[in-house]
Amino acid sequence: MDIEQARYNMVEQQIRPWDVLNQNVLDLLFRLRREDFVHPAHRALAFVDMEIPLGHGETMWTPKLEARVLQELTLAGSDRVLEIGTGSGYFTALLAAQAGEVVSVDIHADFTAAAGDNLRAHGITNVSLETGDAARDWHDQDGFDVIVLTGSTPILSDAFRRRLRVGGRLFAVTGTAPVMQAQLVTCTAPGAFRSVTLFETCLAPLVNAPQPAAFVF
């Protein structure tokens, strides 16, 4: 397989048609080698428009979703980012390339360890990796400019909104299969938020994601 041709095709045939036109994002996709974050058994699939298995029933996002979310977040070099669900560490690396600091949390210790190896191999040093259950909240007193949930959640915990600094953005996919909505929540003032629906999609839920209250008859 011609790796560079496959990377080019990924950008031109999958990512650009999904309205990802920010040149900084596109340039980063060419620089940061996605195939290095894919298990060797699935490396031939690194540039395919599909969710690649990671283990524990988890998958990598599709390339176009990674690119679109990165574009929507409009990261700045001063941003402090919280990522819920590290996975392979590829999206973590994309975030780290554009932000000042990334805290990434995964419930699976082997994901945390493997992502650490991947990030070190690429010389990425502005990421703190944690193993823990963060589907409902992650306790941190300093707050974040950006929060990303990489798995879906039927309802979005208010705790994440409270972690946002003013001007901060939160990306989450909410709802239940087969139709879910990608949301971008912005903190416009202390305690005030604006939510925009970006697109419809369907993602596997975060482990231990909060559930809506059941009706009792």
N, C-alpha and C positions, 0 to 999 in steps of 0.2 A: 504494500500500500504506500502511495506517495503521501506522506504525512502532511506536508505543507499544502498540497493541493486539496486534501481532505479538509484541512483547517480553513482554507480559502472558501471552499464550497459551503462549509458550515456557516460562515459569516454572510456570504452573499446570497445563499439560497434559503437559509432558515431565519437568520437573525435580522438582516436588513428588512425583509418583507414583513417582519413583525414590528415595524415602526421604530426600530432601534437605529438611530442615525447619529447619535452623539459620537464624534470622532474619537474622543478620549477613551470611551468605552470600547469602540471597535479596535483601536490600536492595542488596548490592553489584552483583548482576546487573542490577538496575534502574538503578543509577547509571552503571556503566561500559558505554559504548555498544559493544556487540559488532560492530555493523555498520561501525564506523570501522576495524576491524582486518581486514576482509574486502576482497579485491580488488574494485574497482568492477564487474568483469564478473560477479561472483558475489554481489553485495550483496543481491539479492533472496532469497538462500538463507541469510542470516545467522541466521535464527531457526528454520531447519528442522532436524529431527532427522536429520542426516547429516554425514558428514565432507566438508568443503569443500576442493577442490583448492587447493594453494599453489604448485605447481611442483616440479620435481625428483622427481616421484612422491610428494611429501609431502602431507599433509592436516591441517586443523584437527581437533581432537577435536570430538565432538558436544557440544552444550550441556550435556546431562545428565551426561556424563562429567566435563567441566570442573567442574561444580558439586559432584558427588559426591566427587571427589578433593579439592577445596578443603575440603569439610566434614570429610573423614576426616583431613586433616593437622592440624587444630586449631591453626592458626597463632597465634602471639603476636607482639606488637609488637617484642619483643627478638630474634626468630628471624633467623638468617642462613640463607639458602636457596640451594641449587644446583639449577638447572634444566638438564637435558640435552635440548636440542632447543627452540630459541626459537620457530621457526615464525613466525607472524604477530606474535607478541608479546602476544596477548590473554591467554593464561593467565599469562604473565609479569606482566602488569599486575594480574591478579587476585591473584597471590602478593604483589606489591609493595604492594597496598592493605592487606594484613593483616600483613605481616612488616616487619622492620626494614631488611633488606638482601637483595637478590637478585642472584646471579651467574648469568647465563644464557649458555649456550654452544651455538652451532650450527655445523655443518660447512659450511653454505652461506653465503658472504659476503653474497650479496644478501638473504638472510633477515635477517641481522644488521643490515644497513643499513636495510631497510624497517621492521623492528621498532623501531629507534632513532627513526626519524621518527614512528612511531605513538605511542611512549611520550612523546616530547617534546611532541607535539601535545596530549597529555592532562596535561602538567605533572608527569609521573612522573619523579622524580630519584633514587630509591634503588635503581636497577638498574645493574649493570655488565654490558655486553654483550661477549662474546668470540666470535671465530671460531676453531674448532678441532675436532679429533676427540676427543670425550669419551665415546665409547660404552663404553670399558673403564675409564676413570679420568679425573679432572681434578685435576692437582697443585695443592694448596693447603694450606698449613701450618696454617691457622687452624681448619679443620674447619667442619662445618655442623650446624645444628639440624634442617634438613629437606633432603632430596634427592628430586628428582622426575625420573624418566625418562619422557619423553613419547612414546617409541617402545618397542616391545617388545624383549625380549632372550631368546634361548633359554635362557641361563644367566645368573645375576646375578653380576657380578664382585665378589669379596670386597673389592676395593679401595674400592668405594663404602661398604661397611659400616665400613671402617676410617676413613672420612672423617666418620662420624657422631660427634657429641658425645654424652655420656651423656644419655639422655632424648630423643635425636634420632629422627626418623622418616624412613623411606625408602619412597617409592612406586615400584613397578615392575610392569610386566606381563610375566610370564615364560612360557616355553613356546613351542610352535610351533603354527601354524594346523592345524586349524580351531578348536582349543580352547586358550585361554590363561587364566592366572589373574592377577588383580590382587592384588598382595601389599602389605601394610604391615608393614615391618620396623622394630622399635623397639630402640634400644640401651638395655638395662636396667642395664648396668654395664660397666666397661671390658672389652672383648672378649666381652661376653655380649649375645645378641640374641634377640628373640622375633618370630616371623613369624605373621601372620594372613592368611588368604585372605578377601578382601572380596567378590569376585564373579568370574564368568567373562566374558571379552570376547575380542576379537581386534583387534590393532593391527598396522600395518606395522612391521617391525623397524627399529631404529636402524641407520644405516649403520655397518658395521664392528663390529657387536655380536659379542661372543665366542660361539663355537660349541662345542657339546659335542665331546669327543674321539670320533673315528670308531673303530668296531670294526675290528680287523685280524685276518683269518683266516689 
